[in-house]
Amino acid sequence: MRVTVDRDKCQGHNRCYALAPDVFDVDDLGYAFVLVEGDLPPELEDGARAGVANCPEFAITIED
């Protein structure tokens, strides 16, 4: 599973970071980015899915 954040859609709500700080972080402007490059370890997949489900801007996508 790979996770990406579309920075053009992200509005800095930071729900993804609040739900999965091992998967997401925020930059100095408050926009989310993914901490893990490449495939996520299986133990982080539930957090990534929670981030996707709770993003009000639909800025996060998952590729299986």
mmCIF file of the N, C-alpha and C atoms, coordinates in Angstrom:
data_MODEL
# 
_entry.id   MODEL 
# 
loop_
_atom_site.group_PDB 
_atom_site.id 
_atom_site.type_symbol 
_atom_site.label_atom_id 
_atom_site.label_alt_id 
_atom_site.label_comp_id 
_atom_site.label_asym_id 
_atom_site.label_entity_id 
_atom_site.label_seq_id 
_atom_site.pdbx_PDB_ins_code 
_atom_site.Cartn_x 
_atom_site.Cartn_y 
_atom_site.Cartn_z 
_atom_site.occupancy 
_atom_site.B_iso_or_equiv 
_atom_site.pdbx_formal_charge 
_atom_site.auth_seq_id 
_atom_site.auth_comp_id 
_atom_site.auth_asym_id 
_atom_site.auth_atom_id 
_atom_site.pdbx_PDB_model_num 
ATOM 1   N N  . MET A 1 1  ? 0.840   -1.172 0.000  1.00 0.00 ? 1  MET A N  1 
ATOM 2   C CA . MET A 1 1  ? 0.000   0.000  0.000  1.00 0.00 ? 1  MET A CA 1 
ATOM 3   C C  . MET A 1 1  ? 0.889   1.241  0.000  1.00 0.00 ? 1  MET A C  1 
ATOM 4   N N  . ARG A 1 2  ? 0.543   2.168  -0.878 1.00 0.00 ? 2  ARG A N  1 
ATOM 5   C CA . ARG A 1 2  ? 1.230   3.459  -0.928 1.00 0.00 ? 2  ARG A CA 1 
ATOM 6   C C  . ARG A 1 2  ? 0.214   4.567  -0.685 1.00 0.00 ? 2  ARG A C  1 
ATOM 7   N N  . VAL A 1 3  ? 0.632   5.569  0.040  1.00 0.00 ? 3  VAL A N  1 
ATOM 8   C CA . VAL A 1 3  ? -0.248  6.682  0.398  1.00 0.00 ? 3  VAL A CA 1 
ATOM 9   C C  . VAL A 1 3  ? 0.347   7.967  -0.164 1.00 0.00 ? 3  VAL A C  1 
ATOM 10  N N  . THR A 1 4  ? -0.515  8.820  -0.703 1.00 0.00 ? 4  THR A N  1 
ATOM 11  C CA . THR A 1 4  ? -0.069  10.127 -1.186 1.00 0.00 ? 4  THR A CA 1 
ATOM 12  C C  . THR A 1 4  ? -1.034  11.201 -0.705 1.00 0.00 ? 4  THR A C  1 
ATOM 13  N N  . VAL A 1 5  ? -0.508  12.396 -0.543 1.00 0.00 ? 5  VAL A N  1 
ATOM 14  C CA . VAL A 1 5  ? -1.317  13.561 -0.184 1.00 0.00 ? 5  VAL A CA 1 
ATOM 15  C C  . VAL A 1 5  ? -1.198  14.557 -1.330 1.00 0.00 ? 5  VAL A C  1 
ATOM 16  N N  . ASP A 1 6  ? -2.323  14.977 -1.866 1.00 0.00 ? 6  ASP A N  1 
ATOM 17  C CA . ASP A 1 6  ? -2.364  15.994 -2.910 1.00 0.00 ? 6  ASP A CA 1 
ATOM 18  C C  . ASP A 1 6  ? -2.281  17.360 -2.229 1.00 0.00 ? 6  ASP A C  1 
ATOM 19  N N  . ARG A 1 7  ? -1.135  17.978 -2.334 1.00 0.00 ? 7  ARG A N  1 
ATOM 20  C CA . ARG A 1 7  ? -0.917  19.253 -1.634 1.00 0.00 ? 7  ARG A CA 1 
ATOM 21  C C  . ARG A 1 7  ? -1.803  20.368 -2.174 1.00 0.00 ? 7  ARG A C  1 
ATOM 22  N N  . ASP A 1 8  ? -2.286  20.236 -3.399 1.00 0.00 ? 8  ASP A N  1 
ATOM 23  C CA . ASP A 1 8  ? -3.193  21.246 -3.943 1.00 0.00 ? 8  ASP A CA 1 
ATOM 24  C C  . ASP A 1 8  ? -4.576  21.163 -3.306 1.00 0.00 ? 8  ASP A C  1 
ATOM 25  N N  . LYS A 1 9  ? -4.948  19.988 -2.826 1.00 0.00 ? 9  LYS A N  1 
ATOM 26  C CA . LYS A 1 9  ? -6.257  19.802 -2.187 1.00 0.00 ? 9  LYS A CA 1 
ATOM 27  C C  . LYS A 1 9  ? -6.204  19.986 -0.677 1.00 0.00 ? 9  LYS A C  1 
ATOM 28  N N  . CYS A 1 10 ? -5.069  19.692 -0.063 1.00 0.00 ? 10 CYS A N  1 
ATOM 29  C CA . CYS A 1 10 ? -4.945  19.760 1.394  1.00 0.00 ? 10 CYS A CA 1 
ATOM 30  C C  . CYS A 1 10 ? -5.184  21.185 1.883  1.00 0.00 ? 10 CYS A C  1 
ATOM 31  N N  . GLN A 1 11 ? -6.033  21.307 2.898  1.00 0.00 ? 11 GLN A N  1 
ATOM 32  C CA . GLN A 1 11 ? -6.342  22.613 3.481  1.00 0.00 ? 11 GLN A CA 1 
ATOM 33  C C  . GLN A 1 11 ? -5.790  22.767 4.899  1.00 0.00 ? 11 GLN A C  1 
ATOM 34  N N  . GLY A 1 12 ? -5.042  21.771 5.357  1.00 0.00 ? 12 GLY A N  1 
ATOM 35  C CA . GLY A 1 12 ? -4.400  21.872 6.658  1.00 0.00 ? 12 GLY A CA 1 
ATOM 36  C C  . GLY A 1 12 ? -5.294  21.577 7.841  1.00 0.00 ? 12 GLY A C  1 
ATOM 37  N N  . HIS A 1 13 ? -6.317  20.762 7.669  1.00 0.00 ? 13 HIS A N  1 
ATOM 38  C CA . HIS A 1 13 ? -7.178  20.386 8.799  1.00 0.00 ? 13 HIS A CA 1 
ATOM 39  C C  . HIS A 1 13 ? -6.430  19.487 9.783  1.00 0.00 ? 13 HIS A C  1 
ATOM 40  N N  . ASN A 1 14 ? -5.474  18.734 9.298  1.00 0.00 ? 14 ASN A N  1 
ATOM 41  C CA . ASN A 1 14 ? -4.588  17.875 10.097 1.00 0.00 ? 14 ASN A CA 1 
ATOM 42  C C  . ASN A 1 14 ? -5.290  16.735 10.820 1.00 0.00 ? 14 ASN A C  1 
ATOM 43  N N  . ARG A 1 15 ? -6.433  16.334 10.332 1.00 0.00 ? 15 ARG A N  1 
ATOM 44  C CA . ARG A 1 15 ? -7.113  15.172 10.909 1.00 0.00 ? 15 ARG A CA 1 
ATOM 45  C C  . ARG A 1 15 ? -6.288  13.912 10.696 1.00 0.00 ? 15 ARG A C  1 
ATOM 46  N N  . CYS A 1 16 ? -5.667  13.801 9.523  1.00 0.00 ? 16 CYS A N  1 
ATOM 47  C CA . CYS A 1 16 ? -4.853  12.616 9.236  1.00 0.00 ? 16 CYS A CA 1 
ATOM 48  C C  . CYS A 1 16 ? -3.712  12.499 10.248 1.00 0.00 ? 16 CYS A C  1 
ATOM 49  N N  . TYR A 1 17 ? -3.063  13.613 10.531 1.00 0.00 ? 17 TYR A N  1 
ATOM 50  C CA . TYR A 1 17 ? -1.957  13.612 11.490 1.00 0.00 ? 17 TYR A CA 1 
ATOM 51  C C  . TYR A 1 17 ? -2.447  13.258 12.891 1.00 0.00 ? 17 TYR A C  1 
ATOM 52  N N  . ALA A 1 18 ? -3.601  13.773 13.265 1.00 0.00 ? 18 ALA A N  1 
ATOM 53  C CA . ALA A 1 18 ? -4.149  13.484 14.590 1.00 0.00 ? 18 ALA A CA 1 
ATOM 54  C C  . ALA A 1 18 ? -4.482  12.001 14.743 1.00 0.00 ? 18 ALA A C  1 
ATOM 55  N N  . LEU A 1 19 ? -4.940  11.383 13.661 1.00 0.00 ? 19 LEU A N  1 
ATOM 56  C CA . LEU A 1 19 ? -5.326  9.971  13.704 1.00 0.00 ? 19 LEU A CA 1 
ATOM 57  C C  . LEU A 1 19 ? -4.161  9.008  13.492 1.00 0.00 ? 19 LEU A C  1 
ATOM 58  N N  . ALA A 1 20 ? -3.176  9.426  12.724 1.00 0.00 ? 20 ALA A N  1 
ATOM 59  C CA . ALA A 1 20 ? -2.077  8.515  12.375 1.00 0.00 ? 20 ALA A CA 1 
ATOM 60  C C  . ALA A 1 20 ? -0.744  9.261  12.291 1.00 0.00 ? 20 ALA A C  1 
ATOM 61  N N  . PRO A 1 21 ? -0.209  9.694  13.431 1.00 0.00 ? 21 PRO A N  1 
ATOM 62  C CA . PRO A 1 21 ? 1.053   10.442 13.413 1.00 0.00 ? 21 PRO A CA 1 
ATOM 63  C C  . PRO A 1 21 ? 2.261   9.617  12.974 1.00 0.00 ? 21 PRO A C  1 
ATOM 64  N N  . ASP A 1 22 ? 2.116   8.299  12.905 1.00 0.00 ? 22 ASP A N  1 
ATOM 65  C CA . ASP A 1 22 ? 3.209   7.468  12.388 1.00 0.00 ? 22 ASP A CA 1 
ATOM 66  C C  . ASP A 1 22 ? 3.203   7.423  10.861 1.00 0.00 ? 22 ASP A C  1 
ATOM 67  N N  . VAL A 1 23 ? 2.100   7.874  10.261 1.00 0.00 ? 23 VAL A N  1 
ATOM 68  C CA . VAL A 1 23 ? 1.974   7.859  8.801  1.00 0.00 ? 23 VAL A CA 1 
ATOM 69  C C  . VAL A 1 23 ? 2.082   9.269  8.231  1.00 0.00 ? 23 VAL A C  1 
ATOM 70  N N  . PHE A 1 24 ? 1.461   10.241 8.900  1.00 0.00 ? 24 PHE A N  1 
ATOM 71  C CA . PHE A 1 24 ? 1.384   11.612 8.396  1.00 0.00 ? 24 PHE A CA 1 
ATOM 72  C C  . PHE A 1 24 ? 2.088   12.587 9.338  1.00 0.00 ? 24 PHE A C  1 
ATOM 73  N N  . ASP A 1 25 ? 2.572   13.668 8.733  1.00 0.00 ? 25 ASP A N  1 
ATOM 74  C CA . ASP A 1 25 ? 3.107   14.788 9.508  1.00 0.00 ? 25 ASP A CA 1 
ATOM 75  C C  . ASP A 1 25 ? 2.641   16.047 8.796  1.00 0.00 ? 25 ASP A C  1 
ATOM 76  N N  . VAL A 1 26 ? 2.921   17.202 9.378  1.00 0.00 ? 26 VAL A N  1 
ATOM 77  C CA . VAL A 1 26 ? 2.553   18.469 8.754  1.00 0.00 ? 26 VAL A CA 1 
ATOM 78  C C  . VAL A 1 26 ? 3.787   19.351 8.633  1.00 0.00 ? 26 VAL A C  1 
ATOM 79  N N  . ASP A 1 27 ? 3.808   20.148 7.572  1.00 0.00 ? 27 ASP A N  1 
ATOM 80  C CA . ASP A 1 27 ? 4.941   21.044 7.365  1.00 0.00 ? 27 ASP A CA 1 
ATOM 81  C C  . ASP A 1 27 ? 4.732   22.342 8.154  1.00 0.00 ? 27 ASP A C  1 
ATOM 82  N N  . ASP A 1 28 ? 5.622   23.296 7.961  1.00 0.00 ? 28 ASP A N  1 
ATOM 83  C CA . ASP A 1 28 ? 5.565   24.554 8.702  1.00 0.00 ? 28 ASP A CA 1 
ATOM 84  C C  . ASP A 1 28 ? 4.311   25.374 8.395  1.00 0.00 ? 28 ASP A C  1 
ATOM 85  N N  . LEU A 1 29 ? 3.679   25.097 7.257  1.00 0.00 ? 29 LEU A N  1 
ATOM 86  C CA . LEU A 1 29 ? 2.465   25.817 6.884  1.00 0.00 ? 29 LEU A CA 1 
ATOM 87  C C  . LEU A 1 29 ? 1.195   25.061 7.271  1.00 0.00 ? 29 LEU A C  1 
ATOM 88  N N  . GLY A 1 30 ? 1.363   23.871 7.854  1.00 0.00 ? 30 GLY A N  1 
ATOM 89  C CA . GLY A 1 30 ? 0.226   23.089 8.313  1.00 0.00 ? 30 GLY A CA 1 
ATOM 90  C C  . GLY A 1 30 ? -0.319  22.090 7.320  1.00 0.00 ? 30 GLY A C  1 
ATOM 91  N N  . TYR A 1 31 ? 0.369   21.912 6.197  1.00 0.00 ? 31 TYR A N  1 
ATOM 92  C CA . TYR A 1 31 ? -0.089  20.973 5.181  1.00 0.00 ? 31 TYR A CA 1 
ATOM 93  C C  . TYR A 1 31 ? 0.501   19.591 5.424  1.00 0.00 ? 31 TYR A C  1 
ATOM 94  N N  . ALA A 1 32 ? -0.327  18.585 5.209  1.00 0.00 ? 32 ALA A N  1 
ATOM 95  C CA . ALA A 1 32 ? 0.071   17.202 5.496  1.00 0.00 ? 32 ALA A CA 1 
ATOM 96  C C  . ALA A 1 32 ? 1.010   16.646 4.435  1.00 0.00 ? 32 ALA A C  1 
ATOM 97  N N  . PHE A 1 33 ? 1.835   15.706 4.882  1.00 0.00 ? 33 PHE A N  1 
ATOM 98  C CA . PHE A 1 33 ? 2.648   14.910 3.972  1.00 0.00 ? 33 PHE A CA 1 
ATOM 99  C C  . PHE A 1 33 ? 2.827   13.533 4.597  1.00 0.00 ? 33 PHE A C  1 
ATOM 100 N N  . VAL A 1 34 ? 3.190   12.571 3.765  1.00 0.00 ? 34 VAL A N  1 
ATOM 101 C CA . VAL A 1 34 ? 3.354   11.192 4.213  1.00 0.00 ? 34 VAL A CA 1 
ATOM 102 C C  . VAL A 1 34 ? 4.792   10.995 4.683  1.00 0.00 ? 34 VAL A C  1 
ATOM 103 N N  . LEU A 1 35 ? 4.950   10.407 5.850  1.00 0.00 ? 35 LEU A N  1 
ATOM 104 C CA . LEU A 1 35 ? 6.278   10.171 6.420  1.00 0.00 ? 35 LEU A CA 1 
ATOM 105 C C  . LEU A 1 35 ? 7.011   8.999  5.775  1.00 0.00 ? 35 LEU A C  1 
ATOM 106 N N  . VAL A 1 36 ? 6.255   8.016  5.299  1.00 0.00 ? 36 VAL A N  1 
ATOM 107 C CA . VAL A 1 36 ? 6.845   6.778  4.797  1.00 0.00 ? 36 VAL A CA 1 
ATOM 108 C C  . VAL A 1 36 ? 6.900   6.818  3.271  1.00 0.00 ? 36 VAL A C  1 
ATOM 109 N N  . GLU A 1 37 ? 8.096   6.734  2.715  1.00 0.00 ? 37 GLU A N  1 
ATOM 110 C CA . GLU A 1 37 ? 8.236   6.656  1.266  1.00 0.00 ? 37 GLU A CA 1 
ATOM 111 C C  . GLU A 1 37 ? 8.083   5.208  0.833  1.00 0.00 ? 37 GLU A C  1 
ATOM 112 N N  . GLY A 1 38 ? 7.392   5.000  -0.265 1.00 0.00 ? 38 GLY A N  1 
ATOM 113 C CA . GLY A 1 38 ? 7.203   3.642  -0.749 1.00 0.00 ? 38 GLY A CA 1 
ATOM 114 C C  . GLY A 1 38 ? 6.059   2.962  -0.041 1.00 0.00 ? 38 GLY A C  1 
ATOM 115 N N  . ASP A 1 39 ? 6.162   1.635  0.073  1.00 0.00 ? 39 ASP A N  1 
ATOM 116 C CA . ASP A 1 39 ? 5.090   0.843  0.672  1.00 0.00 ? 39 ASP A CA 1 
ATOM 117 C C  . ASP A 1 39 ? 5.053   1.009  2.189  1.00 0.00 ? 39 ASP A C  1 
ATOM 118 N N  . LEU A 1 40 ? 3.840   1.161  2.704  1.00 0.00 ? 40 LEU A N  1 
ATOM 119 C CA . LEU A 1 40 ? 3.650   1.242  4.157  1.00 0.00 ? 40 LEU A CA 1 
ATOM 120 C C  . LEU A 1 40 ? 3.800   -0.143 4.782  1.00 0.00 ? 40 LEU A C  1 
ATOM 121 N N  . PRO A 1 41 ? 4.384   -0.211 5.944  1.00 0.00 ? 41 PRO A N  1 
ATOM 122 C CA . PRO A 1 41 ? 4.366   -1.477 6.681  1.00 0.00 ? 41 PRO A CA 1 
ATOM 123 C C  . PRO A 1 41 ? 2.923   -1.817 7.048  1.00 0.00 ? 41 PRO A C  1 
ATOM 124 N N  . PRO A 1 42 ? 2.582   -3.088 7.092  1.00 0.00 ? 42 PRO A N  1 
ATOM 125 C CA . PRO A 1 42 ? 1.196   -3.498 7.381  1.00 0.00 ? 42 PRO A CA 1 
ATOM 126 C C  . PRO A 1 42 ? 0.635   -2.906 8.673  1.00 0.00 ? 42 PRO A C  1 
ATOM 127 N N  . GLU A 1 43 ? 1.456   -2.696 9.684  1.00 0.00 ? 43 GLU A N  1 
ATOM 128 C CA . GLU A 1 43 ? 0.950   -2.171 10.956 1.00 0.00 ? 43 GLU A CA 1 
ATOM 129 C C  . GLU A 1 43 ? 0.513   -0.711 10.873 1.00 0.00 ? 43 GLU A C  1 
ATOM 130 N N  . LEU A 1 44 ? 0.852   -0.009 9.780  1.00 0.00 ? 44 LEU A N  1 
ATOM 131 C CA . LEU A 1 44 ? 0.447   1.389  9.608  1.00 0.00 ? 44 LEU A CA 1 
ATOM 132 C C  . LEU A 1 44 ? -0.741  1.557  8.662  1.00 0.00 ? 44 LEU A C  1 
ATOM 133 N N  . GLU A 1 45 ? -1.176  0.471  8.047  1.00 0.00 ? 45 GLU A N  1 
ATOM 134 C CA . GLU A 1 45 ? -2.245  0.565  7.053  1.00 0.00 ? 45 GLU A CA 1 
ATOM 135 C C  . GLU A 1 45 ? -3.574  1.039  7.625  1.00 0.00 ? 45 GLU A C  1 
ATOM 136 N N  . ASP A 1 46 ? -3.945  0.596  8.805  1.00 0.00 ? 46 ASP A N  1 
ATOM 137 C CA . ASP A 1 46 ? -5.211  1.041  9.405  1.00 0.00 ? 46 ASP A CA 1 
ATOM 138 C C  . ASP A 1 46 ? -5.198  2.545  9.659  1.00 0.00 ? 46 ASP A C  1 
ATOM 139 N N  . GLY A 1 47 ? -4.080  3.067  10.109 1.00 0.00 ? 47 GLY A N  1 
ATOM 140 C CA . GLY A 1 47 ? -3.955  4.512  10.327 1.00 0.00 ? 47 GLY A CA 1 
ATOM 141 C C  . GLY A 1 47 ? -4.077  5.290  9.031  1.00 0.00 ? 47 GLY A C  1 
ATOM 142 N N  . ALA A 1 48 ? -3.474  4.775  7.972  1.00 0.00 ? 48 ALA A N  1 
ATOM 143 C CA . ALA A 1 48 ? -3.570  5.431  6.665  1.00 0.00 ? 48 ALA A CA 1 
ATOM 144 C C  . ALA A 1 48 ? -5.017  5.455  6.196  1.00 0.00 ? 48 ALA A C  1 
ATOM 145 N N  . ARG A 1 49 ? -5.714  4.356  6.360  1.00 0.00 ? 49 ARG A N  1 
ATOM 146 C CA . ARG A 1 49 ? -7.125  4.293  5.965  1.00 0.00 ? 49 ARG A CA 1 
ATOM 147 C C  . ARG A 1 49 ? -7.974  5.274  6.789  1.00 0.00 ? 49 ARG A C  1 
ATOM 148 N N  . ALA A 1 50 ? -7.675  5.393  8.056  1.00 0.00 ? 50 ALA A N  1 
ATOM 149 C CA . ALA A 1 50 ? -8.393  6.353  8.902  1.00 0.00 ? 50 ALA A CA 1 
ATOM 150 C C  . ALA A 1 50 ? -8.148  7.779  8.417  1.00 0.00 ? 50 ALA A C  1 
ATOM 151 N N  . GLY A 1 51 ? -6.925  8.073  8.021  1.00 0.00 ? 51 GLY A N  1 
ATOM 152 C CA . GLY A 1 51 ? -6.613  9.394  7.481  1.00 0.00 ? 51 GLY A CA 1 
ATOM 153 C C  . GLY A 1 51 ? -7.392  9.691  6.219  1.00 0.00 ? 51 GLY A C  1 
ATOM 154 N N  . VAL A 1 52 ? -7.470  8.720  5.325  1.00 0.00 ? 52 VAL A N  1 
ATOM 155 C CA . VAL A 1 52 ? -8.235  8.880  4.084  1.00 0.00 ? 52 VAL A CA 1 
ATOM 156 C C  . VAL A 1 52 ? -9.706  9.116  4.397  1.00 0.00 ? 52 VAL A C  1 
ATOM 157 N N  . ALA A 1 53 ? -10.252 8.305  5.268  1.00 0.00 ? 53 ALA A N  1 
ATOM 158 C CA . ALA A 1 53 ? -11.681 8.382  5.587  1.00 0.00 ? 53 ALA A CA 1 
ATOM 159 C C  . ALA A 1 53 ? -12.067 9.689  6.266  1.00 0.00 ? 53 ALA A C  1 
ATOM 160 N N  . ASN A 1 54 ? -11.134 10.341 6.930  1.00 0.00 ? 54 ASN A N  1 
ATOM 161 C CA . ASN A 1 54 ? -11.443 11.542 7.694  1.00 0.00 ? 54 ASN A CA 1 
ATOM 162 C C  . ASN A 1 54 ? -10.950 12.835 7.063  1.00 0.00 ? 54 ASN A C  1 
ATOM 163 N N  . CYS A 1 55 ? -10.404 12.753 5.861  1.00 0.00 ? 55 CYS A N  1 
ATOM 164 C CA . CYS A 1 55 ? -9.930  13.963 5.177  1.00 0.00 ? 55 CYS A CA 1 
ATOM 165 C C  . CYS A 1 55 ? -11.113 14.670 4.518  1.00 0.00 ? 55 CYS A C  1 
ATOM 166 N N  . PRO A 1 56 ? -11.478 15.854 4.991  1.00 0.00 ? 56 PRO A N  1 
ATOM 167 C CA . PRO A 1 56 ? -12.645 16.539 4.423  1.00 0.00 ? 56 PRO A CA 1 
ATOM 168 C C  . PRO A 1 56 ? -12.416 17.042 2.999  1.00 0.00 ? 56 PRO A C  1 
ATOM 169 N N  . GLU A 1 57 ? -11.178 17.140 2.587  1.00 0.00 ? 57 GLU A N  1 
ATOM 170 C CA . GLU A 1 57 ? -10.854 17.633 1.241  1.00 0.00 ? 57 GLU A CA 1 
ATOM 171 C C  . GLU A 1 57 ? -10.578 16.504 0.254  1.00 0.00 ? 57 GLU A C  1 
ATOM 172 N N  . PHE A 1 58 ? -10.623 15.257 0.715  1.00 0.00 ? 58 PHE A N  1 
ATOM 173 C CA . PHE A 1 58 ? -10.314 14.101 -0.129 1.00 0.00 ? 58 PHE A CA 1 
ATOM 174 C C  . PHE A 1 58 ? -8.936  14.241 -0.782 1.00 0.00 ? 58 PHE A C  1 
ATOM 175 N N  . ALA A 1 59 ? -7.979  14.720 0.018  1.00 0.00 ? 59 ALA A N  1 
ATOM 176 C CA . ALA A 1 59 ? -6.634  14.985 -0.489 1.00 0.00 ? 59 ALA A CA 1 
ATOM 177 C C  . ALA A 1 59 ? -5.705  13.773 -0.390 1.00 0.00 ? 59 ALA A C  1 
ATOM 178 N N  . ILE A 1 60 ? -6.146  12.725 0.295  1.00 0.00 ? 60 ILE A N  1 
ATOM 179 C CA . ILE A 1 60 ? -5.284  11.562 0.519  1.00 0.00 ? 60 ILE A CA 1 
ATOM 180 C C  . ILE A 1 60 ? -5.794  10.393 -0.309 1.00 0.00 ? 60 ILE A C  1 
ATOM 181 N N  . THR A 1 61 ? -4.876  9.730  -0.989 1.00 0.00 ? 61 THR A N  1 
ATOM 182 C CA . THR A 1 61 ? -5.244  8.544  -1.769 1.00 0.00 ? 61 THR A CA 1 
ATOM 183 C C  . THR A 1 61 ? -4.351  7.374  -1.379 1.00 0.00 ? 61 THR A C  1 
ATOM 184 N N  . ILE A 1 62 ? -4.917  6.193  -1.563 1.00 0.00 ? 62 ILE A N  1 
ATOM 185 C CA . ILE A 1 62 ? -4.205  4.945  -1.288 1.00 0.00 ? 62 ILE A CA 1 
ATOM 186 C C  . ILE A 1 62 ? -4.138  4.141  -2.577 1.00 0.00 ? 62 ILE A C  1 
ATOM 187 N N  . GLU A 1 63 ? -2.963  3.613  -2.849 1.00 0.00 ? 63 GLU A N  1 
ATOM 188 C CA . GLU A 1 63 ? -2.736  2.686  -3.949 1.00 0.00 ? 63 GLU A CA 1 
ATOM 189 C C  . GLU A 1 63 ? -2.389  1.345  -3.343 1.00 0.00 ? 63 GLU A C  1 
ATOM 190 N N  . ASP A 1 64 ? -3.172  0.325  -3.654 1.00 0.00 ? 64 ASP A N  1 
ATOM 191 C CA . ASP A 1 64 ? -2.855  -1.017 -3.131 1.00 0.00 ? 64 ASP A CA 1 
ATOM 192 C C  . ASP A 1 64 ? -1.880  -1.742 -4.024 1.00 0.00 ? 64 ASP A C  1 
# 
